[in-house]
Structure formats: C-alpha cells, structure tokens
Amino acid sequence: MISQEQNKPKAPPNADDILRQFSKPTVVLCRAVMLFLLRIVKFIRGVRWSASGVSSFDTIEPPFIFASNHQSHVDTHVILATLPKSIRNKTAVAAAFDHFADADGTSRKKQLIQFIVAALWHAFGIERMKSPISSIRTMLNLLLLGWSIVIYPEGTRSRTGEIGPFKPGLAIIAKKSRRPVVPVYVQGGLKVLPEATYIPIPGVISVSFGEPLHFNENETSTECVARVESAVRTLASSQ
C-alpha cells in the first residue's frame, strides 16, 4: 500500500535542493559525457549556430537574468553553448515543473528526464500551473548565490515561431534581485528541432543578446515586462 505521504504531489525544488543535485558526482559525470555526445550529433547532423551581442554584458558582473523567446527544446542548449564558459558554468535554466518533473514520485520516465535536463543544462523545475511564489523565491535565492538564470517569459514554446506575450513574474524577479535582465532572441530552433522530434534537422540557429536592462524604481511591473518584451522583439526584427 502506498502511503498518503508518497501520494502527496511534490513541490518544485528549492535553491539548496537544486544546487545539491547539480553537484552530485553522477550528474557532473553525466553532463560531461552527454555534452560530448551532443557535439558529435551536432557535427553528424550538420547543425550550426552563431551568437551576436555577447560583448554587451562583458562589462557587467554576473549573475544575469536571461529573458528569451522560446520555440524549441534546442533553444536552451544553444543559449548556454554561446555564453562565455565562466558564465555558462554557473547558469541555471528555469523549466516547467509540470512538463518534466516527477510531481508525484512514481514516474521513472520523468525521473530520468529530470536527471538528464539537470545534468545537461542545469535545468530546474518552476511552477507555472499554480501559484509561482515559491518558484520566484527559489530563483531569487539562486541569483543571490551568484547563479545566472535563463527564463522563458512566454511561459511555453511558440508553435508558430511568433513571440507570445511575456508573463509578469519576470518583473518581480528583476525588481527583488536588482540584477540586470539580458534580452535574448533565438531564431532557427523551430526548424532544427520541431515539436515532438528528437533527431535534429540540419540547419543554422542564431542567438542575439541585447543590452542589459535594469528595473527602474519609477516603473510598474507591467512596464518593466513590456520593456523587456519590446527589446526581445527588436532583436527579432533585426534578424
């Protein structure tokens, strides 16, 4: 018989749990192996990527909040791959807890997925279906501990390639942490790795990093989010 405690849905992990998982020897080893294998896949499948604007945040000390559009699961890998190593090694990625996490502790498949994404991309689960307060607190704590964070403010992948409206949680994190928000636009991921596919299609992905933005005390959260969204759309229009 399964106890009520075992049946109780799990909450997204806190900052200590996340960093503890990232530092596990099995996760560290798996990360090195899988990144090596992905480089081989990239070469065999003819996938290429390039980045512009990386120097725009060279003069500012991390951590950063990278706010990006989202078209494909490959976006995360390419964003991290194009960051300077010193920043990449201490960047975590906010991912949908309901999508990949083993919420009730019974799915071996989701436990494996959770392990893989944590190892490959330092990804961690955030709540997007219920109250996001605990997840916002977790991201603030990670920033306080010196970790940059990749956030997808649209809340989900775009199935058309069009940028969706940004959600307000980004402004709360920027305001409370006082860390710069770096707008990011990724183009090409939808063609290279469409939804429900696992083998990449040959193609080119470009990543554009914009100038870091800071939350202004005289603006509302809505205005802050709109400013970041506008910056990402401007990067998109310049492609």
C-alpha positions in Angstrom: 0.0 0.0 0.0 1.3 3.5 -0.9 1.1 6.0 1.9 -0.6 9.4 1.7 2.9 10.9 2.0 4.1 9.1 -1.1 1.0 10.1 -3.0 1.3 13.7 -2.0 2.3 15.8 -5.0 5.8 17.2 -4.8 6.6 20.9 -4.9 9.2 22.3 -7.2 12.7 22.1 -5.6 14.2 25.0 -3.6 17.6 26.6 -4.3 19.5 24.3 -1.9 17.9 21.2 -3.4 18.8 22.4 -6.9 22.4 23.1 -6.2 22.8 19.9 -4.3 21.5 18.0 -7.3 23.8 19.9 -9.7 26.9 18.9 -7.7 26.2 15.2 -7.4 29.1 13.2 -9.0 26.7 11.2 -11.2 25.2 14.4 -12.5 28.6 16.0 -13.2 29.9 12.9 -15.0 26.7 12.5 -17.0 27.0 16.2 -18.0 30.4 15.8 -19.5 29.5 12.6 -21.3 26.2 13.9 -22.8 27.7 17.2 -23.9 30.4 15.3 -25.7 27.8 13.1 -27.4 25.8 16.2 -28.4 28.8 17.7 -30.1 29.1 14.5 -32.1 25.4 14.7 -33.0 25.8 18.4 -33.9 28.6 17.5 -36.3 26.9 14.5 -37.9 23.5 16.2 -38.4 25.0 19.5 -39.8 23.7 21.8 -37.1 25.4 25.1 -36.7 24.8 28.1 -34.5 26.2 31.6 -34.1 25.8 34.4 -31.5 25.8 38.2 -31.6 25.9 40.7 -28.8 27.8 38.6 -26.3 30.1 41.5 -25.5 27.1 43.7 -24.5 27.3 42.2 -20.9 31.0 41.7 -20.7 31.5 44.8 -18.6 28.8 43.9 -16.0 29.4 41.4 -13.3 27.0 38.4 -13.2 24.6 37.0 -12.2 22.2 37.9 -15.0 18.6 37.1 -15.8 18.5 35.9 -19.4 15.0 36.5 -20.8 14.5 34.7 -24.1 11.8 33.8 -26.6 11.2 30.1 -26.9 10.5 28.0 -30.0 12.1 24.6 -29.4 13.8 22.4 -26.8 17.1 23.1 -28.6 16.9 26.8 -27.6 18.3 26.1 -24.1 21.3 24.1 -25.4 22.2 26.8 -27.9 21.8 29.7 -25.5 24.2 28.0 -23.0 26.6 26.9 -25.7 27.0 30.5 -26.9 27.7 32.0 -23.4 31.2 32.5 -22.2 32.3 29.5 -20.2 32.7 31.4 -17.0 29.1 32.4 -17.2 27.7 29.2 -18.7 29.1 27.0 -15.9 27.1 29.0 -13.3 23.8 29.5 -15.3 20.7 27.6 -14.4 17.6 27.2 -16.6 14.0 27.6 -15.3 11.9 24.8 -16.9 8.2 23.9 -16.5 7.8 21.7 -13.4 4.6 20.2 -14.7 6.2 19.3 -18.0 9.2 17.2 -17.0 9.3 16.8 -13.2 8.1 13.7 -11.4 5.5 15.5 -9.4 4.0 12.5 -7.5 7.2 10.5 -7.2 6.0 7.5 -9.3 7.2 8.1 -12.8 10.6 6.5 -13.7 10.5 8.1 -17.1 10.1 11.6 -15.6 12.8 10.9 -13.0 15.2 10.1 -15.9 14.2 13.2 -17.8 14.7 15.3 -14.7 18.1 13.8 -14.2 19.1 14.4 -17.8 18.0 18.0 -18.0 19.6 18.8 -14.7 22.9 17.3 -15.9 22.9 18.7 -19.4 21.6 22.2 -18.8 21.4 22.8 -15.1 17.7 22.9 -15.5 15.3 23.1 -12.5 11.5 23.0 -12.2 9.4 26.0 -11.6 5.6 26.1 -11.1 3.6 27.6 -13.9 0.2 26.0 -13.2 -0.4 27.1 -9.6 1.0 29.9 -7.5 4.5 30.8 -8.7 5.6 32.4 -5.4 7.8 29.6 -4.2 9.5 29.3 -7.6 10.1 33.0 -7.7 11.7 32.8 -4.2 13.9 29.9 -5.5 15.1 31.9 -8.5 15.8 34.9 -6.2 17.9 32.7 -4.0 19.8 31.2 -6.9 20.6 34.8 -8.1 21.7 35.7 -4.6 24.1 32.7 -4.6 25.7 34.0 -7.8 23.8 31.9 -10.4 22.6 33.4 -13.6 19.2 32.2 -14.8 17.6 31.6 -18.2 13.9 32.4 -18.2 11.3 31.9 -20.9 8.8 34.7 -20.0 6.3 33.5 -22.6 5.6 30.5 -20.3 5.6 27.9 -23.1 7.1 27.2 -26.5 5.7 29.0 -29.5 4.3 26.6 -32.0 4.3 29.2 -34.8 7.6 31.0 -34.2 5.8 34.2 -33.2 6.7 35.7 -29.8 3.9 35.4 -27.3 3.2 37.9 -24.5 5.6 37.9 -21.6 4.3 37.0 -18.1 4.7 39.3 -15.1 6.9 37.1 -12.9 10.0 38.3 -14.7 9.5 41.8 -13.3 9.2 40.6 -9.7 12.5 38.7 -10.1 14.2 41.7 -11.6 12.9 44.1 -9.0 13.7 42.0 -6.0 17.1 40.8 -7.2 18.2 44.1 -8.7 20.1 42.0 -11.3 20.2 43.0 -15.0 17.9 41.4 -17.5 19.6 40.4 -20.7 17.1 40.2 -23.6 17.7 37.1 -25.8 16.3 36.1 -29.2 16.8 32.7 -30.7 16.0 32.1 -34.3 16.0 28.7 -36.1 15.3 26.3 -33.3 11.8 25.5 -34.6 13.2 24.3 -37.9 16.1 22.4 -36.5 14.1 20.6 -33.8 10.4 20.9 -34.3 7.9 19.8 -31.6 7.8 16.1 -30.9 11.1 15.4 -32.8 14.3 14.1 -31.2 16.7 14.0 -34.1 17.8 17.5 -35.3 17.3 18.6 -38.8 20.4 20.2 -40.5 20.2 24.0 -40.1 21.5 27.1 -38.6 20.4 28.7 -35.3 21.3 32.3 -34.3 21.3 33.8 -30.8 21.1 37.5 -30.3 21.9 39.0 -26.9 20.7 42.6 -26.2 21.9 45.3 -23.9 21.3 44.5 -20.2 18.2 46.2 -18.8 17.6 47.2 -15.2 14.3 47.6 -13.3 13.5 51.2 -12.8 12.0 52.2 -9.4 9.6 54.6 -11.1 8.1 52.0 -13.4 5.5 49.3 -12.8 6.0 45.6 -13.2 3.8 45.8 -16.3 6.0 48.5 -17.8 9.2 46.5 -16.9 8.0 43.4 -18.6 6.8 45.3 -21.6 10.2 46.9 -21.9 12.0 43.5 -21.9 9.5 42.1 -24.4 10.0 45.1 -26.6 13.8 44.5 -26.5 13.4 40.9 -27.5 11.0 41.8 -30.4 13.5 44.4 -31.5 16.2 41.7 -31.7 13.8 39.6 -33.7 13.1 42.3 -36.2 16.8 42.8 -36.8 17.3 39.2 -37.9 
